[in-house]
Amino acid sequence: MQVESNIVQDYAADPAKLSLNWFDDDDEMAGGDSIVAQGYSAVVDYLVGVVKSKGGKIALGAPVTAITYNSGGVTLTLARPRTATFLALLAPQIGAEVTAGGTEYAAPFAIVTLPLGVLKAKTVKFTPKLPGAKANAIAKLGMGTLNKVVLQFPPASSWPDGNWFERMPLQSDKGRWREFFSLRTITRAAGAEQPIIVAFNAGSPAEYPASTSDAALVTAAVNTLRAMFGAANIPEPVQTWVTRWHSDPYSFGSYSSVQPGAKGRERADLAATTAGRLFWAGEATHQRVPATVQGAWLSGAAAAAAAAAAF
Ligand SMILES: Cc1cc2nc3c(=O)[nH]c(=O)nc-3n(C[C@H](O)[C@H](O)[C@H](O)COP(=O)(O)OP(=O)(O)OC[C@H]3O[C@@H](n4cnc5c(N)ncnc54)[C@H](O)[C@@H]3O)c2cc1C
């Protein structure tokens, strides 16, 4: 139970996929746990505002398929041409300036923030091939899975106050439905109670096959809550949301971990600049607080500072 709640749910990986030596080679930041009351989109909105205020441009709906680099610069190849109509549809959603045009961007340098899962899946082709230490880091770090089933209940639902509810799963649960997070108490304290419970599944039990439907997952989560809190207290949810980060082609996982066989230098190798032109950021590159938003943020700031100093 302790291994499951302290390790598997935290590191999003089965114990067999974690290096005994290095799996917990990260630090906790000072301060307690907090929740972003307005949701994480507030963080993205803030960053979009910063980009806009500096005259920056954001190209949406423009997945990169190839990155070509040499000592003279970098060329990004996009999956499809950015059409003005397509971007005009997306622009109001994010309120950012967007660009339209062909399939290639040439630039003096690039900051690569591709998720580790995407790097592992090799859906973006690097030319020339990435150096050995970088390729080794991509192979030796693991991309774990933490998925949520979010359940919004009608007001006439009831469960005890508190944030986290943990349980010992039955064998028939296939390792799922160990941990639930209630937003009810927190949102009540903030003045707008929301009867929402988030079920967390981690590691291989969270890598649902495509044949497992969202409806089946919701039913299993609701039935578990009924067994915990009484069927009369848990009516049918009014809204549900199931994440599948492990099969999302733009993440292929939730966040990074350190696999058996690692030597402890993999995150530094992943962060190292390539050919003086490719700077690297993203949670997996941060040595102190990987697998977090703060690690992603700090690594991005460091990569931007390094690029600004070099050019
Ligand atoms: C369920 C869950 C719970 C979590 N809980 C917490 C928590 O409580 N606290 C915490 O600090 N962190 C938490 N995390 C981790 C945190 O969300 C990540 O560490 C962080 O978002 C990683 O940021 P990033 O910029 O490295 O990667 P991402 O946010 O994944 O950004 C990478 C971007 O690259 C884009 N991309 C991918 N492929 C391409 C391509 N080919 N071309 C162009 N763009 C591409 C993606 O669309 C994405 O926008 C959680 C994660 C999950 C999944």
The ligand as an SDF file (V2000), in Angstrom:
LIG
                    3D

 53 58  0  0  0  0  0  0  0  0999 V2000
   -2.2630   13.5510  -14.3410 C   0  0  0  0  0  0  0  0  0  0  0  0
   -1.0870   14.4560  -14.1120 C   0  0  0  0  0  0  0  0  0  0  0  0
   -0.9330   15.0750  -12.8980 C   0  0  0  0  0  0  0  0  0  0  0  0
    0.1420   15.9230  -12.6690 C   0  0  0  0  0  0  0  0  0  0  0  0
    0.2480   16.5580  -11.4660 N   0  0  0  0  0  0  0  0  0  0  0  0
    1.2090   17.4730  -11.2820 C   0  0  0  0  0  0  0  0  0  0  0  0
    1.2630   18.2190  -10.0790 C   0  0  0  0  0  0  0  0  0  0  0  0
    0.4400   18.0500   -9.1900 O   0  0  0  0  0  0  0  0  0  0  0  0
    2.2550   19.1420   -9.9360 N   0  0  0  0  0  0  0  0  0  0  0  0
    3.1690   19.3590  -10.9120 C   0  0  0  0  0  0  0  0  0  0  0  0
    4.0200   20.2400  -10.7540 O   0  0  0  0  0  0  0  0  0  0  0  0
    3.1560   18.6520  -12.0730 N   0  0  0  0  0  0  0  0  0  0  0  0
    2.1990   17.7170  -12.2740 C   0  0  0  0  0  0  0  0  0  0  0  0
    2.1590   17.0000  -13.4360 N   0  0  0  0  0  0  0  0  0  0  0  0
    3.2970   17.1040  -14.3720 C   0  0  0  0  0  0  0  0  0  0  0  0
    3.2630   18.3440  -15.2290 C   0  0  0  0  0  0  0  0  0  0  0  0
    1.9910   18.4650  -15.8390 O   0  0  0  0  0  0  0  0  0  0  0  0
    4.3600   18.2060  -16.3010 C   0  0  0  0  0  0  0  0  0  0  0  0
    5.6000   17.9410  -15.6850 O   0  0  0  0  0  0  0  0  0  0  0  0
    4.5140   19.4770  -17.1210 C   0  0  0  0  0  0  0  0  0  0  0  0
    3.2820   19.8940  -17.6700 O   0  0  0  0  0  0  0  0  0  0  0  0
    5.4970   19.2320  -18.2420 C   0  0  0  0  0  0  0  0  0  0  0  0
    5.6570   20.4180  -18.9880 O   0  0  0  0  0  0  0  0  0  0  0  0
    6.5370   20.3920  -20.2990 P   0  0  0  0  0  0  0  0  0  0  0  0
    6.5400   21.7750  -20.8350 O   0  0  0  0  0  0  0  0  0  0  0  0
    7.8270   19.7060  -20.0370 O   0  0  0  0  0  0  0  0  0  0  0  0
    5.7320   19.4200  -21.2870 O   0  0  0  0  0  0  0  0  0  0  0  0
    4.2810   19.6240  -21.8890 P   0  0  0  0  0  0  0  0  0  0  0  0
    3.4210   20.4310  -20.9860 O   0  0  0  0  0  0  0  0  0  0  0  0
    3.8340   18.2510  -22.2680 O   0  0  0  0  0  0  0  0  0  0  0  0
    4.5490   20.5190  -23.1780 O   0  0  0  0  0  0  0  0  0  0  0  0
    5.0650   19.9740  -24.3420 C   0  0  0  0  0  0  0  0  0  0  0  0
    4.3110   20.5760  -25.5100 C   0  0  0  0  0  0  0  0  0  0  0  0
    4.8640   20.0640  -26.7180 O   0  0  0  0  0  0  0  0  0  0  0  0
    3.8020   19.8720  -27.6210 C   0  0  0  0  0  0  0  0  0  0  0  0
    4.2370   18.9250  -28.6460 N   0  0  0  0  0  0  0  0  0  0  0  0
    4.3810   17.5830  -28.5510 C   0  0  0  0  0  0  0  0  0  0  0  0
    4.7810   17.0750  -29.7150 N   0  0  0  0  0  0  0  0  0  0  0  0
    4.9030   18.1200  -30.5680 C   0  0  0  0  0  0  0  0  0  0  0  0
    5.2920   18.2300  -31.9320 C   0  0  0  0  0  0  0  0  0  0  0  0
    5.6530   17.1670  -32.6550 N   0  0  0  0  0  0  0  0  0  0  0  0
    5.2990   19.4650  -32.4920 N   0  0  0  0  0  0  0  0  0  0  0  0
    4.9560   20.5660  -31.7820 C   0  0  0  0  0  0  0  0  0  0  0  0
    4.5850   20.5200  -30.4840 N   0  0  0  0  0  0  0  0  0  0  0  0
    4.5610   19.3070  -29.8960 C   0  0  0  0  0  0  0  0  0  0  0  0
    2.6800   19.3440  -26.7680 C   0  0  0  0  0  0  0  0  0  0  0  0
    1.4400   19.5080  -27.4310 O   0  0  0  0  0  0  0  0  0  0  0  0
    2.8200   20.2170  -25.5330 C   0  0  0  0  0  0  0  0  0  0  0  0
    2.0710   21.4020  -25.6680 O   0  0  0  0  0  0  0  0  0  0  0  0
    1.0930   16.1430  -13.6910 C   0  0  0  0  0  0  0  0  0  0  0  0
    0.9310   15.5250  -14.9350 C   0  0  0  0  0  0  0  0  0  0  0  0
   -0.1440   14.6880  -15.1400 C   0  0  0  0  0  0  0  0  0  0  0  0
   -0.3120   14.0460  -16.4980 C   0  0  0  0  0  0  0  0  0  0  0  0
  1  2  1  0
  2  3  1  0
  2 52  2  0
  3  4  2  0
  4  5  1  0
  4 50  1  0
  5  6  2  0
  6  7  1  0
  6 13  1  0
  7  8  2  0
  7  9  1  0
  9 10  1  0
 10 11  2  0
 10 12  1  0
 12 13  2  0
 13 14  1  0
 14 15  1  0
 14 50  1  0
 15 16  1  0
 16 17  1  0
 16 18  1  0
 18 19  1  0
 18 20  1  0
 20 21  1  0
 20 22  1  0
 22 23  1  0
 23 24  1  0
 24 25  2  0
 24 26  1  0
 24 27  1  0
 27 28  1  0
 28 29  2  0
 28 30  1  0
 28 31  1  0
 31 32  1  0
 32 33  1  0
 33 34  1  0
 33 48  1  0
 34 35  1  0
 35 36  1  0
 35 46  1  0
 36 37  1  0
 36 45  1  0
 37 38  2  0
 38 39  1  0
 39 40  1  0
 39 45  2  0
 40 41  1  0
 40 42  2  0
 42 43  1  0
 43 44  2  0
 44 45  1  0
 46 47  1  0
 46 48  1  0
 48 49  1  0
 50 51  2  0
 51 52  1  0
 52 53  1  0
M  END
$$$$
